[in-house]
Amino acid sequence: MYDSEFWDDVYKKGFIPWSDENKDNFFVKKIIQDVEPERSAEILDYGCGEGILGKYFLERGFKVDFAEISKIQVNALRKKFGNRSTVYAVNEPQDIEHKYDLIICSSVMHHIEPQRWGSFLKQFRELLKKGGVLWVSGLDENDKIFEQYHGIAPATGHKCWTINDLGRIAEKNGFEISASYVQDIKIDAFETPRMTRVFCLKPKTKQLKDKSRPASEGNNDDLSSQITTQSILDKKRLQR
Ligand SMILES: C[S@@+](CC[C@H](N)C(=O)[O-])C[C@H]1O[C@@H](n2cnc3c(N)ncnc32)[C@H](O)[C@@H]1O
């Protein structure tokens, strides 16, 4: 489990390629294009890092709150945005009490163990207002750098996962996939662009079919996603 101390260390070391202000903000463009959030919409940037995505919306007049696991980042974000926004120190989405029209979770889930994705998604669902949407991005299984480093994140040195199976897990946890995109994103720190997958997830309106299922069954779904991701890596290694 990669906890707040782990992420504080990452920020202390200072190699944080996601904080590149010049990175192509494909994620934001897609949200604007597909959702066109109303100015009155309340937005949460979850696992916001330096808060680059949330800041984009803040500067355009939206109400934006931020959430981070790294205490170093929480302090920095409170200095930057604290007069206009709430900055939550969190371990999981359930640490937040407010509800939002739009939740952005960019490049966070590939750092969270797949066994926890189902639980995270359920918690996000609880944070959405009626009609609200969740946008999640992460590494695609065809990301060249993921393959090159055998699934170890170059910036943090820890194991990461691709999020290709997240859509399937989301569908089992009360969401429908309203859009799914793949895009290369150029980040200055890497020679090769990062291949990023984006899901737009909307809560299903009907009652969850598997509500009566024991929690352990749901966990099996999450576990199988880890196996799938690992087997993609193994397959790629064999192909070399
Ligand atoms: C790769 S960075 C992405 C930052 C930002 N979302 C962006 O796209 O620029 C991942 C961020 O997720 C945060 N994080 C990791 N696990 C988290 C968790 N369980 N809850 C909240 N934030 C988390 C890390 O501290 C880090 O800032």
The ligand as an ORCA input file, in Angstrom:
! r2SCAN-3c Opt
* xyz 0 1
  C       0.778     10.717    -10.965
  S       0.222     11.853     -9.780
  C      -1.105     12.661    -10.664
  C      -1.403     14.042    -10.135
  C      -2.548     14.795    -10.829
  N      -3.812     14.118    -10.691
  C      -2.262     15.065    -12.285
  O      -2.854     14.425    -13.166
  O      -1.405     15.925    -12.552
  C      -0.646     10.813     -8.622
  C      -1.110     11.589     -7.408
  O      -2.044     10.777     -6.689
  C      -1.828     10.962     -5.305
  N      -2.387      9.771     -4.624
  C      -1.896      8.513     -4.624
  N      -2.680      7.678     -3.912
  C      -3.723      8.434     -3.456
  C      -4.867      8.134     -2.658
  N      -5.102      6.916     -2.161
  N      -5.716      9.141     -2.394
  C      -5.473     10.407     -2.860
  N      -4.401     10.747     -3.605
  C      -3.537      9.762     -3.914
  C      -0.318     11.115     -5.192
  O       0.087     11.763     -4.013
  C      -0.003     11.938     -6.441
  O      -0.030     13.298     -6.173
*
